[in-house]
Amino acid sequence: MSTKTKNVTLSLPRTVISRAKHLAIDKGTSLSGLVAQILSEEISRNRQYAEAKRQAISLLKMPFNLGTNGKKLPTREELHAR
């Protein structure tokens, strides 16, 4: 299966390009492949974060068991009465 690609133009500092090319060579891929890999990983992390955030927010909307077995908690005044 072939993935469709599209050419894009990026403006990056020469030092970044040079180091990225060497990194790509070390990883046995092209500069385009390296950029695609890094962007794919970032997109995946972002999706995972968004899902974790959604789950956390839904948990916050659920009632929290305080262990009182349905009994009313004492008021502040009752706790601090002398």
N, C-alpha and C positions, 0 to 999 in steps of 0.2 A: 504494500500500500504506500503510495507516494503522498507526502504532505505538501500541500500547495504553499508556496512561499511568495513573498512580495519584497521587492527591494525598497530599502529606506536609506535616507542619507542622515548621518549623524555628524555633529561637529564636536570633536573631543580633543583635549590637549594631546600633543604629540607623544608626551611621555606615557600617558595612559594607553594610547594605542600601541606603542612599542611594548610596554609591559604586558598588555593583554594578548598581543600576538605571541610572546614568549610563553605565557601561561597556557594559551591554546595549544601550542606545540607540545608543551610538557604533558598536557592532558590528551594528546593525540587527536585533536579536533581542529576545526577551522575557527577563525575569529567569529564568523557568523554562528557556528555551532555553539561556541562558548557563550556568546551573548544570548542565544536562544535558550540555552540550558539555564543560565542565571535568571533570565526573566521568567521562565517557566517555574523555577523553584520559588521565586518571590511571589508569583501569582498563587501558587499552591499554599504557601505560608499565609498569605492574605486571606484566602478562602477558609483555611483552618481557623484562623483568628476570628473571622466574622462568624463562623459557626459556633465556636466556643463562647463568644460574646452573646450570641442569640440564646444559647442554652443557659448561660449565667443569668441573663435578664429574665428568662422564663422561670427560673428557679426562685428569683427574688419576688416574683409575683405570687408564688405559692405561699400558703400559710406556713408559719414556722412553729414547730412544736416546742414549747417552753418547758415541757415536763410538768405542767400543773394539773394535768388530768381534768381540764375544763374548769378548774376552780379559779375564781377571780384573784388576781394578785393584790397584795396590800398596797395602799396608796403610799406616797412618799411621807405624808404626815403620820400615818400609822407606823411606818418603819422607824421614824425619828421621834416618836412621842416619848417623852421622859416621864 
